[in-house]
C-alpha cells in the first residue's frame, strides 16, 4: 500500500480569530503559502481585520511562529474582494465562531469558488460534521471533514479528524498523512459526536473537578495544586487552564454539551457554576481580560475566594498525608490509599478520578473506536502524562471497577449509570494485541496507515514495548545499537538528560571506532523528547574545581574536544538527530556532526555564559572555522560579531528554524515537524550520505581570524554595555574571553591559524573562568534553582 498523499500547495484559513490566525501561522511554519480570510473591515483597508490578526501573531506567547521570517507566507484576504483566490487553494480550513448558521452561510458563499479537487475542513470544536456538510454540494461533500486543532496549534500535538458520512476515505487518509508528517501532528479519528473526544472527556474532567471542589469546600488554588503536576497533568491544572482557555469559551463549551447531549446520564452537571457566570458578567474572562479565577496584583498572583468575594494570596499546597500518597511510585498503592484515606483532599482526588473513569467507560463506545483514541486525545490535547484509561489500568483495573460500582450503589458518584458490561469482561483496555474496542468486543492494533511506518518509536501507551534493536557495543555512558541490517548504528546516551561525562565521551569515541570497521553510518539519537543533550555534567565539573582536582577537569575538557573532532573527522557520516534541548556540549556535538536532523521543537544554544563559562568542546572553534569558510572577501568579522552576540548572550533558539537563523544549525541541516519521525529521517539522511561516497571534511589548517582588531572592536561594545549597566562585570569578563577565542587571540588581523590553536584558546579561558569564585557561584545557583544567576 502506498502512502496516501494530498498535494497541498496553498491553503486558505477562513477566520482570523485567535485559532484561525495561529493555524495559519503553523501552515506558514511548514512553508505553505496561506491566505488568511476574514470579514472586510468597515473602515480603511478592507483586509484590516486579517492584517491586525497577522500583526498580533508576533505578540502571542507561546510564540506561534517558528521563525519571524515565516510571517511572509501569510497573505491577508477578505470575503468581498478575494473569494476568487480560493480557486488556487488545495485545502480550505474554516475556523470561524461556533455558530452553525454562520458556518453554513460561509460554506454557501465559498462553494462556487473552490477548485474541483480542493479539500475543505472545519476546525469546529464540537458541532456535528454531518450538519455542517449538508450545506455543501454533493461533489464537495466527499472532500469535507472535521480537522480540529487544539490550542495553541503549533505546540499541541493533537488534531482530531472527523468524517462526514459521505467523506471519501482516500481524502481522510491523505489528510492524516499530511497532518502527521507535514504539520507534525498526532491524529486521532473521532466519531461525529458533540465535542468529539478531547473536549468531551477533557471538559467533563474540568466539570467534575469543579463539582468536587465545591462539594469538599476546597479553594481554587488548592484544587489546582492537587490536579496539576502532582497527578501528572500540566502546571495550569484545572482553574488556571480555564483562565487560559477563556471563561466565556469554557461556559460556551459547557452549554454546547448541555444543548447537544440531553440524554447523557451526567446531563444535570452540564451547567456553569454560578460563580463562573458571575465572573463572565463582570468581564473577568481569564487571561485575555487580565482577570478571571486568578489575577495579578503587582508581582503577586492572587486567586478568587468565593466566601470573601475578593482575591486573596495564592499558594495552597497539598496536606502532608496527600503529598506522601502522591509521591508513591506504585499506582495501585497510591489509589488504594487515596480511596481509603479520611483526608478531605484525598477524598476529593478519589472522587475526581472515580467520576472521570466512570464517564470514560460509559462514553467510550459512542465517541471513539478504541480506548487508545481516548487516551491519546487527552494526552496530546490536554498535556496529561497518562490518559484516563491508562491511569485506571495502571492502578488495578478490576479493583478500581469494584470501588466505582460501590460508590455508584452508595449514591456517591455523579451519575447512577451502571458501568458498561464490557468493563467486567476485560482485565484492562491496553494489551499487547492492541486496545479495547467495545463495538467490536476485541483488542484492535494501531493504525496500519503507511504514514506510521515512519515512526520507528511512536508515543507508547501503557505497557507497550517496541523493538529496542540489537546492541552492538556499549559502556556505562552510551549504547551503540541497530534496527535491522541496514548498516546504520544508533548511538544513545545513558545519563540523566543525556548530559556529557567521561563515560559518554569515551563511549562516543569507541563507538565511532566500531562504526568505522563495521557500519556505514551513525545516528546520535536519544529516546527522549526532552533533551538531545543538556550539555556537560555541571555538578561533576563543579566538584572537580571545589576539590582542587583541576587536572581532572583539564583532562575532561581535552577529552571533550577530542570527542568533537572524532565526530567531525569520522570516516563514516555521523548524523545528529535532535529534539528538545541541545545545549552547551549537546550543541557542540551536533555542530561537529556531518549533518543535523532537528525536530521543529528543538531548543539549541551555546549557553555556557549563563553559568560563567564559555563553550570549550570545540563550539567556538567551529564558529570561527565556518566564518572563515563563508567569508568570500576574507573579512570574517561581520560573521564573528553576529555569532559573538549569540554566544555571549547565551541565546538558545525557540525552534529549529530559529537555530538556523542564529547560525547554530547549517543552512542544509534538515528540519522535521513530527518528532516521532525524527529517527526515520535521520537514518535516511545518514544512509544517503554513506551511499553517495561520504568523506569527512579536510582538517582546517588555514582559518582566517579577526585578530586583535576584531577583539578590540568587540571589547569597545562591551565597555558601553558595562557602563550602561546592561551587563555585570563578570558578564564582561566572560564575553571578553569568548571574543578572544572567536577572533583567534591577540594576533594580527587576517592571520591564519589552525583548529588546534583555537581549541587551545578555548581550554585556556575555560579553566581560568572555572576557577573564578563568581563562576562557581553561578554554577551552584543554576544546579540548585535551574535558573541563571547575574552576579
Secondary structure, 3 states (H helix, E strand, C coil): CCCCCCCCCEEEEECCCHHHHHHHHHHHHCCCEEEEEECCCCCCCCCHHHHHHHHHHHHCCCCCCCCHHHHHHEEEEECCCCHHHHHHCCEEEECCCCCHHHHHHHHHHHHCCCCCCCEEEECCCCCCHHHHHCCCCHHHHCCEEEEEECCCCCCCCEEEEEECCCCCHHHHHHHHHHHHHHCCCEEEEECCCCCCCHHHHHHHHHHHHHHHHHHCCCCHHHHHHHCCHHHCCCCCCCHHHHHHHCHHHHHHHHHHHHHHCCCCCCHHHCCCCHHHHHHHHCCCCEHHHCECCEEEECCEEEEEECCCCEEEECCCCCCHHHHHHHCCCCHHHHHHHHHHCCCHHHHHHHHHHHHHHHHHHHHHHHHCCCHHHHHHHHHHHHCCCCCHHHHHHHCCHHHHHHHHHHHHHCCCCCCCCCCCCHHHHCCCCEECCEEEECCCCEEECCCCCHHHHHCCCCCCCCCCCCCCCEEEEECCCEEEEECCCCCEEEEEECCHHHCECHHHHHHHHHHHHHHHHHCCEEEECCCCCCEEECCECHHHHHHHHHCCCHHHHHHHHHHHHHHHHHHHCCCCEEEEEEEEEEECHHHHHHHHCCEEEEEEEEEEECCHHHHCCCCCCCHHHHHHHHHHHHCCCCCCHHHHHHHHHHHHCCCECCCHHHHHHHCCCCCCCEEECCHHHHHHHHHHHHHHHHHCCCCCCCCCCCEECCHHHHHHHHHHHHHHHHHCCCCCHHHHHHHHHHHHHHCCCCCCCCCEECHHHHHHHHHHHHHHHHCCHHHHHHHHHHHHHCCCCCC
